[in-house]
Amino acid sequence: PLPTAPCAATLPRYPLPNPNPNPSSSPASLGFFAVATPPAPLAGRRAQALMALAGPSHLLSSSSACLRRLNPLLFFAHRRPAWTPRRAAHRFCAVASERDVFTSPEVAKSFDFISEERIYKWWESQGFFKPNFDRGGDPFVIPMPPANVTGSLHMGHAMFVTLEDIMIRYFRMKGRPALWIPGTDHAGIATQLVVEKMLAAEGIKRADLTREEFTKRVWEWKEKYGSTITNQIKRLGASCDWTRECFTLDDQLSHAVVEAFIRLHEKGLIYQGSYLVNWSPNLQTAVSDLEVEYSEEPGYLYYMKYRVAGGSRDDFMTIATTRPETLFGDVAIAVNPEDERYAKYVGKLAIVPLTFGRHVPIIADRYVDPEFGTGVLKISPGHDQNDYHIARKLGLPILNVMNKDGTLNDVAGLYSGMDRFEAREKLWSDLVETNLAVKKEPYTLRVPRSQRGGEVIEPLISKQWFVTMEPLAERALHAVEKGQLTILPERFEKIYNNWLTNIKDWCISRQLWWGHRIPVWYIVGKKCEEDYVVARNAEEALAKAQEKYGKSVEIYQDPDVLDTWFSSALWPFSTLGWPDVSREDFKHFYPATVLETGHDILFFWVARMVMMGIEFTGTVPFSYVYLHGLIRDSEGRKMSKSLGNVIDPLDTMNEYGTDALRFTLCMGTAGQVCFSMVFCILLIKLVHFSVVNTPFYFRTLIFLQKG
């Protein structure tokens, strides 16, 4: 059967043969049809006319010797006594056989996509996806967004593969050296979760294993299942250079991560400290602001009394809160200074309920909204971001009432050891019993949940590593202002600028075992936040420690790993050999031309790549950022397994073909895959008509070839 007809947006131009027998330098870059001139000698005016249409002799040659040097899979070995357009049509189309090579002379009249995978394997085996410098020109480079190694194909992959494949094939056929860099991400949290679940099925907990034993199991899992997403992306027809495929935990990329950390630390841009972070109790790790998703969920607003110390029974302040269990961490009660209802209490003390008489000051601050609840705010800086900033501003103490597993600690007194949600119910019951409860009313909550684990995030004071982002963000903003970086669609420039203008320091440490371990070594018996060394390996760390603390010093490495997005931020240049800037790939292909991805990771990934690229290479890592939209269901919701609205691209491709799916996505005709398939059927009939009606076919070929 004839290879699948490509859709309009992905339709490759029909290349003519190059006498050069080297496949990597052949202009037959890669359409669905490999076309050549007739192998038999041409006679008379017909031959002269065809040669004239062909133009330069290097594009079309009647020499049989030249043809014999071409790929033998593309043509027939035997000769026919005479050449006619209809007979030639059978010779000009290379199609897949059962043994994955192109030998059949038949031209199918119907749309048939069962040969797609065999055609792709042949393309890849011939080296057609590698950059070709024979015709010169500036390289066209796209770094593929690295898919999670735990992932399976979804419509988001189909979208970016389609759009990037269109671009890379177009510029490849224009003769430019085109490089599409593929790869996968180690996906720290997601991968560790998958392996922990696998171990749980065997009756094993992560705590039962040493770190080395656990990471060994993760690598075993990766070797067995890690290539799934890669093979599925190939199924989509991605014409990327798989010989340059990277994994974020490869030795080269790991070396780049360590080097980046050290350079940032040497410049004073990486620091360690105890701050309020987003804590995932189930995952037992900190997560960044960008990894927290907020959802509106039904809950309650709890009203309770805080008695004024030294006052009468009627002297109390009613406070409304959605999280009564955090009252054990209260350090102050705040009101708006212009709220006359509570002016008489400012400067006095309030008694925190159920704490055996603990007193906190009543203060005035303009942050308090007199219209929310009762106009009185409990300040719990250890468990609320806004309260934390108020406490830092006013110099208030910070109390933490939570353990890292989401249970209450000893500060909660009788409630110590109880789960946070269980304690909430018990606490309210006790408030009712002691006549300190006023009322409980339904209220829509904005609940922070972990993007990976799905559990409710707990703001928690924790010692972490941070990157100072402001100086990095400043140069990333200037790159857009000066036109060094173009963001498309243009409306996302405002969003990009707004986020970088109001950027917060980045928490880069994660309490996991899978990932790039932080290259910091502590001194046994010393304070962690003050006595440590940063080094590229353990030997270098020991030498530095001995030089500073003496020969008998003992060291141990920080147990945390770096945020997965830290290594991803280096992707455009770490995949090309950085920090070794003398590498040929780095010299030829950096900076990249286009970064194409979904707009939802503009901050997660794109902005961070821009900042890191400028910081470490002095150059914006790509000239253009093209952001595609998100694929949603008929109700406008993002597709997710939990909602049950996911469409598997593999199912669609098996039923309609890859081209029909790709055409649907690039045309934005959601739900119109059947129409796309009809279009492909019509297109292949048009091609078939052209094949059997030369010389018009050759005119079409020359037009397409010359653009």
GIKAWO-V547176 format. One record per backbone hydrogen bond with DSSP energy under -0.5 kcal/mol. NH is the residue of the N-H (numbers start at 1). CO is the residue of the C=O. Records with the same first field share a line. If there is no record, write none. Layout:
NH=CO / CO
//
This chain:
11=7 / 8
15=13
23=21
25=22
26=23
29=27
35=15 / 33
46=43
47=43
48=44
49=45
50=46
51=47
52=48
53=49
54=50
55=51 / 52
59=56
60=56
67=63
68=64
69=65 / 66
70=67
74=71
75=72
88=84
89=85
90=86 / 87
91=87 / 88
92=88
93=89
94=92
95=93 / 104
97=101
100=97
103=95 / 101
104=95
108=106
116=113
119=115
120=116
121=117
122=118
123=119
124=120
125=121
126=122
127=124
128=123
130=127
133=131
136=133
140=177
141=139
142=179
143=594
144=142 / 181
147=183
149=185
151=148
157=154
158=154
159=155
160=156
161=157
162=158
163=159
164=160
165=161
166=162
167=163
168=164
169=165
170=166
171=167
172=168
173=169
174=170
175=172
176=171
178=176
179=140 / 177
181=142 / 179
182=180
184=246
185=147
191=187
192=188
193=189
194=190
195=191
196=192
197=193
198=194
199=195
200=196
201=197
202=198 / 199
203=200
204=199
208=205
209=206
214=210
215=211
216=212
217=213
218=214
219=215
220=216
221=217
222=218
223=219
224=220
225=221
226=221 / 222
228=225
231=227
232=228
233=229
234=230
235=231
236=232 / 233
237=234
238=233
240=238
241=180
242=240
244=241
245=242
246=182
248=184
250=247
254=250
255=251
256=252
257=253
258=254
259=255
260=256
261=257
262=258
263=259
264=260
265=261
266=262
267=263
268=265
269=264
270=264
271=466
273=464
275=273 / 462
277=460
278=287
279=277 / 458
280=285
281=279
284=280
285=280
287=278
291=288
292=289
293=291 / 449
295=447
297=295 / 445
299=443
301=441
302=300 / 321
303=439
304=319
305=436
306=317
307=305 / 351
308=315
309=307 / 349
311=308
315=312
316=314
317=306
319=304 / 317
320=376
321=302
326=323
327=324
328=325
329=326
330=327
331=379
332=379
333=361
334=377
335=363
336=375
339=336
340=338
342=339
345=342
346=342 / 343
347=362
348=345
350=360
351=307
352=350 / 358
355=352
360=350
361=331
362=348
363=333 / 361
365=335
368=365
370=368
372=369
375=372
377=334
379=332
380=378
383=380
388=384
389=385
390=386
391=387
392=388
393=389
394=390
395=391
396=391
401=399
403=407
406=403
408=418
409=401
412=409
413=410
415=412
416=413
417=408
418=415
420=406
423=419
424=420
425=421
426=422
427=423
428=424
429=425
430=426
431=427
432=428
433=429
434=430
435=432
436=431
437=431
438=303
439=303
441=301
443=299
445=297 / 443
447=295 / 445
449=293
450=455
451=291
454=450
457=448
458=279
459=457
460=277
462=275
464=273 / 462
466=271
467=506
468=269
469=467
473=469
474=470
475=471
476=472
477=473
478=474
479=475
480=476
481=477
482=478
483=480
484=479
485=479
486=623
488=486 / 625
492=489
493=490
494=491
495=491
496=492
497=493
498=494
499=495
500=496
501=497
502=498
503=500
506=467
507=505
508=465 / 506
509=465
510=561
512=510
515=513
517=515
518=560
520=518
521=533
522=556
523=531
524=522 / 554
526=523
530=527
531=527
532=530
533=521
535=519
541=537
542=538
543=539
544=540
545=541
546=542
547=543
548=544
549=545
550=546
553=550
556=522
558=520
561=510
562=516
563=508
566=563
567=563
568=564
569=565
570=567
571=568
573=570
574=570
575=571
576=573
577=574
578=573
580=577
581=579
583=580
586=576
587=583
588=584
589=585
590=586
592=621
593=141
594=141
595=624
596=594
597=626
599=628
601=598
602=599
605=601
606=601
607=602
609=605
610=606
611=607
612=608
613=609
614=610
615=611
616=612
617=613
618=613 / 614
619=613
623=592 / 593
624=593
625=486
626=595
627=488 / 625
628=597 / 626
632=630
633=637
636=633
639=631
644=640
645=640
648=646
649=647
651=648
652=648
653=649
654=650
655=651
656=652
657=652 / 653
661=657
662=658
663=659
664=660
665=661
666=662
667=663
668=664 / 665
669=664
670=668
672=669
676=672
677=673
678=674
679=675
680=676
681=677
682=678
683=679
684=680
685=681
686=682
687=683
688=684
689=685
690=686
691=687
692=688
693=690
696=693
698=695
699=695
700=696
701=697
702=698
703=699
704=700
705=701
706=702
707=703
//
